[in-house]
Amino acid sequence: RRRANRTQRNRKRNRLSAPGDEGSIGRKDVLSQHFLEDETIITKFVEAVDDRSKNGACVVELGPGLGALTGPLLERYKDMSAVELDSQAAGVLRERFPHLHLVEGSMLDVDFKALSEKKGGRLTVV
């Protein structure tokens, strides 16, 4: 019985649900995933971003997960982009933020120079 309870606790601990129960994904050890959940830290991150491009077109979030930081960033930077490797997380992001410019794949494969030229300025990477 103890083992069953421990297993159940670990399953809950290793899953993350999007706000409003819009999706849930499990952490993937192979991707070294850590999910940001603390509202105080999220607020500090958003306040620390200083991008002056039109509608935040030059803001790029790397590894947004389920979008804990993406939502507040999108409120300030309507035209921002994000790069997500996890296909499950990308699916949740597409549902939650249909207007987000989302690149699904590794950030190592993104041509940041071309993206910078397309966006019209120096990128602000979060």
Residue pairs with C-beta under 8 A, 6 or more apart in sequence:
14 26
14 27
15 24
15 25
15 26
15 27
16 24
16 25
16 26
16 27
16 35
16 37
16 65
16 66
17 23
17 24
17 66
18 24
18 66
18 67
18 92
18 96
19 71
22 92
22 95
22 96
23 66
23 88
23 91
23 92
23 95
23 96
25 65
25 66
25 86
25 88
25 89
25 92
27 33
27 34
27 35
28 86
31 85
31 86
33 65
33 86
35 65
35 66
35 68
36 42
36 45
36 65
36 68
36 69
37 68
42 68
42 69
42 72
43 72
45 69
45 126
46 69
46 72
46 73
46 76
49 59
49 73
49 76
49 77
49 124
49 126
50 124
51 58
51 59
51 77
51 124
53 59
53 119
53 120
53 121
53 124
54 79
54 120
55 77
55 78
55 79
56 73
56 76
56 77
56 78
56 79
56 80
56 124
57 77
57 79
57 80
57 119
57 120
57 121
58 116
58 119
58 120
58 121
58 122
58 123
58 124
59 73
59 77
59 80
59 81
59 123
59 124
59 126
60 80
60 81
60 82
60 83
60 112
60 115
60 123
60 124
60 125
60 126
61 69
61 70
61 73
61 80
61 81
61 82
61 83
61 125
61 126
62 82
62 83
62 107
62 125
62 126
63 83
63 84
63 85
63 107
64 70
64 82
64 84
64 89
64 93
65 84
65 86
65 89
66 89
66 92
66 93
66 96
67 92
67 93
67 96
67 97
69 126
70 82
70 93
70 96
70 97
70 100
71 96
71 97
73 80
73 126
74 80
74 97
74 99
74 100
78 99
79 101
80 100
80 101
81 100
81 101
81 102
81 103
81 115
81 119
82 93
82 100
82 101
82 102
82 103
83 102
83 103
83 105
83 106
83 107
83 110
84 90
84 93
84 102
84 103
84 104
85 104
85 105
85 106
85 107
87 104
90 102
90 104
93 100
93 102
94 100
94 102
103 110
112 123
115 123
116 122
116 123
